[in-house]
Amino acid sequence: MTNPGLHSHPNANAVREKIHESQRVRSLWTGLASFTIPLLAWAALVVAVICVPWWAKIPIGFLNGIAIGVMFIVGHDACHGALFPRRWMNRFAGRVSLMPSLHPYTAWTHNHNGLHHGFTNIKEKDPGFPPLSLAEYQRLPAWNRFLYRQYRTWYGLGLLYFCDMWLKWEMLPSQERAPRKTLQYNLDRLLILLFAACWVGALAWGATAMNDSILLNIATGFVFPQIVWNWLIGFIILQQHTHPRVPWYSEADSPEPSFFQAQVKATPHLVFPAPFRFLMRHVMEHTAHHTDTSIPLYKLPEAQANLEKNYRREMVRVMWSPAMFMKTLRTCRLYDYSNHRWQDYNGTYLTAPLLESAEVESSAG
């Protein structure tokens, strides 16, 4: 039983009451603009790779990767049912927007909506890059320890997402990780493979029509955009719940966090420069999104401001900078789930305990 003198966290309803109802209203026209503009940009960039001279294909491919990232963020919103006022529109936009990133709709909604939002920062359940403990790391073979260290570097984030999310949870999951709707998942997976084949085929056909290199078109029009996109989403997802002041949890070492601990305290708000916030559709106003997934992406800034008026002292809110990003990577390597402290690969503690005993006991109660 929890000591009545301990701090008790607000429940989900109390937190959500801080968000104005108008910030949950979905706009048809704003949703259409959010959906169609990046889709058209992506399609135009695929055509551009075919048409431009060889020296322009790499920058076009880079922009294509950015467009895929924006489409994915829009699709993420639609998968939550938050982009449009109609359910069928959200389902359609979600499937279409996830296609260029090669994500089956059924797998993403299962892994992200169900597991990540349902069990945020709980290692055994949340697929969102949970850190290993020192003991788990030491049990890995040498090559796997090397790979894990590369994952948590600025240059390894794309590989982290590709291996630890896309392969492991989206396209080639184990039986335990796969969505329960097996038929629908397999159809969605087949749809993604057909889409990728059509994309590559169009690039090859375009190269033949333009008397160009097929391999160059595929490399710059398909492979390179996927590399850019995977790095971008790895960069985003790692920082959405990983920070020197943010705890992780394990069922083996501590009780599950309360709603407030997981969705407010363990979901930092990293304030990026305005151009990045606009381009990435406010995806880093992440506390508001985790507090209430029905808030459309175009209403997140206002909802985030409301939460910070009420819970500023409880939240992690920091101005993003390259130095801050590198500090996070140097600090957030391994995690001691029993004592809630970040550790280096040799076991050295890099932070003080992130949870007070009162918080642990409060969540247990």
Secondary structure, DSSP 8 states (H G I E B T S, - for coil): ---TTS-----HHHHHTTS-GGGG---HHHHHHHHHHHHHHHHHHHHHHHHS-HHHHHHHHHHHHHHHHHHHHHHHHHHTT-SSSSHHHHHHHHHHHHTTTT--HHHHIIIIIIIIHHSTTBTTT--S-----HHHHHHS-HHHHHHHHHHTSTTSHHHHHIIIIIIIIIIS--TTTS-S-HHHHHHHHHHHHHHHHHHHHHHHHHHHHTT--HHHHHIIIIIHHHHHHHHHHHHHHHHHH--TT---B-TTTS----HIIIIIITS-EEE--HHHHHHTTTTT-HHHHHH-TTS-GGGHHHHHHHHHHHHGGGS-EEE--HHHHHHHHHH-SEEETTTTEEE-TTS-B-S--SS-HHHHHHHH-
